[in-house]
Amino acid sequence: MAVALRSCPSLVAPNEASSQRLQGARGVASLSFPPAPASSSSSFFGIIKKLNAFSFCSSVQALEAPNFRNSEADPRSVASLILGGGAGTRLFPLTRMRAKPAVPIGGCYRLIDVPMSNCINSGINKIYILTQFNSQSLNRHLARTYNLGNGVNFGDGFVEVLAATQTSGEDGKRWFQGTADAVRQFVWLFEVNFFQDAKLRHIENILILSGDHLYRMDYMEFLQRHINTGADISVSCVPMDESRASDFGLMKIDGRGRVSHFLEKPKGESLKTMQVDTSVLGLSPQDAKRFPYIASMGIYLFKTDVLLKLLRSQYPHSNDFGSEIIPMAAKDYNVQAYLFNGYWEDIGTIKSFFDANLALADQPAKFHFYDPSKPIFTSPRFLPPTKVEKCRVLNSIVSHGCFLNECTVEHSIIGVRSRLESGAELVDTMVMGADYYQTEAEIASILAEGKVPIGIGRNTKIRNCIIDKNAKIGRDVVIANSEKVEEAERPSEGFYIRSGITVVMKNATIPDGTVI
């Protein structure tokens, strides 16, 4: 039996010796630190960097490459741009009311917490998030979680949201047309001129990240290899097997790791031409046979001047990095591949989202949130511990503030403030939880009126399902998709079926006795 009852780390540096305190102010966390000398290392991000500088275990296999090392990787020379993504149609209905990076994951986190935490743990303290669709909940989460001191200056670091509609001129009147176009609309921030922000004057490299990936990565190792190889552009990549290779941009490289060919999502014979001997990257002969492709992670590191030139003058009408900018740049620039050999998952579809969440409950899990040296941060909620009464819980993650009463939970994720009544059975299910509690008096009144309170009612059986926030599932309900339906749309009834997975919508009500 393996049960994880946990609280999520809030955005506080894990240093018991420092006199830090967490204060609640209108629901927003603020941090307090003792006085320190005025330098970048006295910032909050500097403290995190010091704590983690020598505590990580490398998961990255370096390529054999010429040594251009003339400087050490300095996080102060990097600005990060996290892409908020498009409309998220492949994750619908989870993105019906929220942006992709705001989708909950792992019981108490949101997808945006992953790249944000990776930046913090890597010492990168200049972070922009580019948003577009349904960004209200994402903006709220960022403001509550990554508010650096309620106006107190902790060095030159910042976390800022760049919305698609706030730019001037013609570009500000249209949505982002792709990843490169999103960056192009704000690349003026890094142009050297009279109006440039002083905090950005010494930015030598720009890190482009996605807001919907699950992984843990030290970006300073990425930056160091970028420097060592004299790269104009570096692309982080993972070894990939043939079954999934056509879903990603694939690269061919020479013996020194330079990208010679880049092809976005090839099929058929084009796919076969992208096979490489991945043993040159350090994989064993057995792994090289299983993973004959190198797939782009959609994580790019550009020299600032190179990015400006590519987007402004060379390819002003190219809108996507993976399918346009990188393949064309590989002909004229030193584009280097950086092999990341740790866990990485692209959370782009309902199936990949569902599988990645349930994989967190595997024994052992390929990815976990329990790394004290490189924690994944999220918003502090100040919730009580979970209460479990006469339950059977196997290989599951149960977040904080839940009430589990005489129920069975197997290989499932239970989100914050979830309520499971007696006789409920959940197998291979992700419950996102609730945004608020209903009191016992409110629940009694709702039941007396013949309505359904938030949570999962008595004797309800659920399997292979995603239950979005604040869902109200009544008594004696069965959600099992016993007819093996692959796709269905029943918004009026509160659910969709995507790739055979039932998705109960946010705020939906499933009446007593319903069978899905």
N, C-alpha and C positions, 0 to 999 in steps of 0.2 A: 504493500500500500504506500503510495506516495502522494502526499497532499501538500500544496503550497498555499499557506495562508499568509498574506504579506501586505505590507504597506509600500507604496512607491516612493523612491527618493525624490524629495523636492529640490529646488534649485539652491542648495546650500553646499558649500565646499566641505568635503568630508574630513575636517581637521578638528579633532576634539580639543587640541591645545589652544586654538584661537578662540577669542571671546566673541563668537558669532551668536546672533540670536535671530530667531524668525518671528516677525511681528505681523499680526493681521491688521490690515488697514483697508476697510471697505472691500474685503475679500481679495486684496492684492498683497502678495508677499513682498516684504522688504528685507534687506540684509544689512547688518551692521558689522563693521570691522574696526579693530583698533587702528590708530594712526600709523601710517607707514611712509617711508620716504617717497617723494614724488618721482615715480618711474613707472614704466610699463609693467614691471613685475609686481607692483603693488596693487594692480587692478585685480578685480575678481577673477578674470580669465587668467591673469598671471599666477594667482594662487593655485588655481586648478592645474595649470601647466606644471608648476613645480611639484605638486603632489604626484603627478602622473608621469613625470619625465623619465623615470627609470623603473616604473612598476609594470610596464606592459610586457606581454609575451607576444613575440612577433608571429603574425599569421601570413606574412607576405613573403613570397619567394622572389628574390631579385634576379634579374637577367644579367648575363655576362655583357658588359658594355664598356666602352672606353671611359676613362676617368677624367671628367672635366672639373673635379671638385676644386673649386677655388673659394667656396664659401659654405657655411653651414646653413641648413634650413632655418629660417627665421619666420615664425608665425606673424610677426608684425609687418612683414612684406606681402602678406596675402589678404585679399578680400574675398569673401565667399558670397556667391549668389545662389540661393536655393529656389528652384523653380516650383511654383505652386501647382503647375499642371493645367490641363485643359478642362473640359466639361465633365470628364470622368464618366463617360457613357458606359464603359465596360464594367465600372463598379456600381452602376445604377442598380437598385434604388438606394444604396448606402450614400450616394452622392446627391440625392434628390434635394437635400437641405444643407449640404456642407461641401466644402472643397475636399479634394482627395487627401491632402496632407492632414486634414482635420479628422479623418476617419479613425475611430478608436481601435486600438490593437492591444493584445496582451492583458486585457482586464482593466487597465487604468491609464494606459498611455494613448497618445495620438501619433500618427505616422510622422508628423513634423518633428517630434521629439528625438527621432533617430539621427537625422543629419545635424540638428541643433546640438545634441549632446556630443556627437563626433567632433564637431567644430570646437566646442568648449574644451573637451578632453585633449584636443590637439593644440590648444593654445590660441586658436584663431578667434579674434574678438571683434572683427569688423564683418558683420553679417547682414545681408539684405535678403528679404523674402519677397519674391515676385508673385503677386496674387491676381486672380482674375474672376473666377466663377464662385458664387456662394461663399464668399470669404469672411462673412461676419463671425462665425464661430471660430474660425482659424485666427482672425485678428484678436478676438477676445482671449483665446488661449495663450497666444504669444504675449499679450500685454500682461496677463496675470502671472505667467510662468517666468518670462525672461525680462522682467522689469528690473533693470540694474540700479536698485537703490532708491527708488522713488525720487528721482531728481538729483541724487548725490552722485558726483562724478567719480568713477572708478577708472581713471586713465582715459585712453583714447578709444576704447571699445564702444560698440553700439550694436543694437539689433533694430533694424528699421524695415517697415513694410512698404513696398513699392506697388501701388495699385495700377492696373492697366489703363485706367481712365484719367489719371492725374497728369499725364504729360501734355505739353503744349503742342500746338501745330497739328498737322494732318494726322500724324501717328497716334495722337491722343484720342482720335475719334473712332478708332477701330480696335477690335480685340487683337491679342497676340496671334500671329499666324503660325507660330511654331516656336521651338526652343530658342533658335538663333534670333528670331524676330523679337522675342520677349527681351532678350539681353540687349539687342540693338536699340530698343526704345529707351533704354536707360544707360547706354554706354557713354553718354555725355558726362556722366558722373566722374569718369576716369580720364577725361580729356584734360590735358594740362592747359589751363587758361586762367584768366583773372578770377573767374567765378568758382573754381574748383575748391571743394571742401579741403581745409588744411589737413584733416585726418587721412585723406586719400592721396596726398602728394608723393608718398614714398611707397605706393603699392606697385610691386614689380610683377606680381602674378595674380591671376584671377581664377578662383576655383569655382567651377560650375557643378552644382549638385541637384539631384532630384529629390522631391519631397515625398516619394512613395516607395522607398526601398527599405528593406530590413537587413541591417548588417552592422558590424562594429569595426571601425577602421581608424588607424592613426594617419591622418593626412600629412604629418610631417615626414613620414617615410616616403610617401608619394612625392612630396616636394623635394626631398633630398635626392631622389633618383632623377627627378626632372632637372635639377641643377647639375648633377654628376654627368648626365648624358648630353648636356648642352641643348636640351629639347626646346623647341619653340612651342610645341603642344605635346602634352602627355595624356594618354587615354588609359584609364584604369579598366582592366579586363579580367575575366574569369574563364577557366577551362570549362568546356561545354560538351555534352554528349550529342549524338545525332538527333535524338528524339525531340530536343528542344532548340537546337541550333537555329532553325529557320525563324524563330521568334525574335531573334536579336540581330544587331549589327555585328558582322564577323570581320576579323582582320587576318591578313597574312603579314608575317614579319620576317626580317632577315636575321642572321645569327647574332646581331648586336641589339636586337629588339626594336629596330626602326620599322615602322609600318610602311609596307610597300603597296598594300592594296586593302581597301575598305569597302565592304558591300553590305547594304542595309537589308536585313531579312531576306536572304536569298532562298530560292526554291529549286527543286529538281537538280538538273545538272549544274546550275550555278552554285548550288550548295556544295556539291562534291568538289568543285574547284577551290573551295576555301579551306579544305583540310590542310593541317600543318602537323609537323612532328613536334608535339608539345613536350616531348622529353627534353628538348633543348631549353625549356623553361624550368627544368628541375623536377618534372613529374617522373615517377617511376615508369618503367616500360609497361606495366599493367595499367596504370592510370592513363598513360599516354594513349593506349589503345582504346580505352573507354571514353576519353575526352579528346577527340582529334580536332577540336575547333577552339578558337579564342574569341569569346564574345565580349563586346563592349558593355560596360556597366552603366553607360550614360553619365560617367563622371569624368570631367575634363579639367585640365590645368593649362591655362594659356599664359604666355608672357603678355603683359598688358598691351604693349605696343603692337604685338602681332594680332591680338583680338581686335583692337581698334581698326587696324588696317584691313583685316578680313571682312569685318562687318560694315565698315564705312565706305571703303573704296573698291576693294577687289570683288566682293560678292554682295553688293547692297540689296539685291533682290532674292537672295537665298535665305530661306526661312527656318531650316532645320539643321542642327549640328550633325546628327548621325547620317542622314541621307544626302546631305549637300556639302556643308562646310568641311567636315573632316575628310571625306574622299577627295575633294578638290585640293585641299591644303596639303595632303600627303604627297602630291606631285612636286611641290615647290618648297616645302618646309620640313624641318626635322621633327617628324611626328613619332613619338616613342610610345610603346606599349608597356604598361606596368601591371604585372601579374599579381592579382590579389587571390590568395588561396584559402581565404576564410569563408565563412558562411555568408551568402548573399542571396536575397530573393527580391524579385521585382513584383510589388503588390499591385498589379495592373488590372486583374480581373477578379470576379467573385470567387472563382475556383482557387486561384493562387492566394487570394486573401484568406479564404477559409482554410486551405491546407497549411499556410504559414502559421496561422493562429493555433490550430490543433497540434502542429508540430512542436509548439512550445511545451505541450504537456507530455510529449514522448519521453521515454526513459531509456537512454539519456537523450536530452534534447540537443539538437545541433546548434541552437542559439538560445541564450538565456539572458535575463536582465539582471542577474545577480553577480555582477563583477564590481567589487568595491573600488578597484583602481580606475575603472573606466565606466562609471555608472551611466545609465540612461535616465535623464532628468524628466520630470513632468510637474504639473501644477500641484501644489500642496492643497489638500482638501480638508484636513483636520477631521477625519472621520474616525469613529470608534472601531475596535477590532471586530472581526466577523464572529457571529454567534452561531454555533453548530449544535443542534440538539438531535441525538439519536439518528445520525445520518451515516450513509455509506458513501465515501468519497474516494475514488480510485484514479490515480494518474491525472490529476486535474489541477488547475490554478484557480484559486478563489481569492478575489481581491478584497479590499477592506470595506467595512460598513455593511456587510451582507447578513441576512437572516436565513438560515437553512434549518428547516424543521422536518425531521423524520422523512428525508428524501434520499434519492440515490443519484449520484453524479459520477459519470465515468468518462474519462478522456475528453474533458470539456473545459471551457474557459468561462468563469463567472465574473462579470464586471461589478463595479462599485454599486453599492446600495441595492443589490439584487435581493429579491424575496422569493423563496421557494417553499411552498406549503407541503403539508404531509402527503405522502404517497406519490409525489412528483418524481419522475424518472427522466434524466437527461443523459444521452449518450452521443458522443461526437457532435457537440453543440457549442456554439459561441453565444453567450449572453452578454450584451454590452452594458447592461445595468440601467441605472436611472439617474436623472439629474437632481432629483429631490426625493424626500421621504413623504409618505402618507402616514399620519398618526393612526394608532389603533382605533380611535374613535371615528376617524374619517373612513377607515377600511370597513368598520362595522356598519356605518351609515350607507356606504356604497353597496355593500352586500345586501343590506335590508331593502334597498331600492331595486334589487335585481340586476345591478350593474357589476362591472368587473374592475377591481382595483389593479394598480400597477404590480406586476410580478407574475408568477406562475402558480396557478391554482392547484387545488387538491386533485390527486390521482391523474394528473396530466402526464402524458408520455410524449417525449420529444426526441427525435433522432435526426442527425444530419441536417442541422438547421442553424441559421444565423438569426438572432433576435436583436433587433435594433433597440435603441434607448426608449425608455418609458412605455414599452409595450405592455398591454394588458391582456393576459392569456387566462381564460376562465378555467373552471373545473371540468374534469373528465374530457379534456381535449386530447386528440391524437394528431401529432404532426410527424409523419413518417414517410410520406410520398411513396406509399406501398405500390402504386401503379408505375413507378419509375419514370415519371414525366420529366423530360429534360428541360423544357422551357414553357413557362406559363406566366400570364400577367393577370392578376386579380387585385388591382389597387383598391377597388371598392370593398373587397373582403379583407384587405389589410396585408396581402402577401404577394410575392413573386416567386417563381422558381427559375433559377439560373444554373445551368450545367448540372441539373438534378439536385441542387441545393435549395431548400426552402428558405426564403428571406422574409421574415416578418418585419414590416415597415416601422419606422419610428412613430411613436404615439398611436400605433394601431391597436384595435380591440378585436380579440378573437373570442367570440361568445362561448359560453358553457356548451360542452358536448360536440364542438366542431371537429370534423375529421378532414385532414388535408393529406 
